[in-house]
């Protein structure tokens, strides 16, 4: 149990330091929440249907996912990024689903809310946080530190071992926001040291 607590502390620290380093950060929100439906209650570890929904009347269900590995399921965290710096986008929702074993496995789902209230989902990202983890995958938007105008960057961020300062960022994927659609450039490059 002590290892799980250590892993949870590491995750919280990494997320906190990411927030400190960003100019505009994802923050916890009460505007969106999750509803859960247990599918086969006769099974020892039944699957769950998870609905990400909004408190607002003009937006209903954002996303529906099925969690199959419920034995290791731990928690769901929802945060938003207001005004991410993309034309026609009001906010980005990030939903992180955490599974705990010897390490924490976190699946991150990002949903872009357009001004017309339509929703665009980005490909989900997976992170594994163990005791000595010094990297994670994330999306960086134009108004965040290391952001590029008109681009959504899928990055792998490396942190210094002694501190939580960013050591460097490796660009994994570049999405261009153009005419209110996402274009996939399929590029890989180092963006920052």
RASULHU-V621788 format. One record per helix or strand of 2 or more residues. SS is the DSSP state (H for helix, E for strand). FROM is the first residue (numbers start at 1). LEN is the number of residues. If there is no record, write none. Layout:
ss=SS from=FROM len=LEN
ss=SS from=FROM len=LEN
This chain:
ss=H from=2 len=20
ss=E from=27 len=2
ss=E from=32 len=7
ss=E from=48 len=7
ss=E from=61 len=7
ss=E from=73 len=10
ss=E from=89 len=12
ss=E from=104 len=11
ss=E from=119 len=3
ss=E from=125 len=5
ss=E from=135 len=6
ss=E from=151 len=9
ss=E from=166 len=13
ss=E from=181 len=4
ss=E from=189 len=4
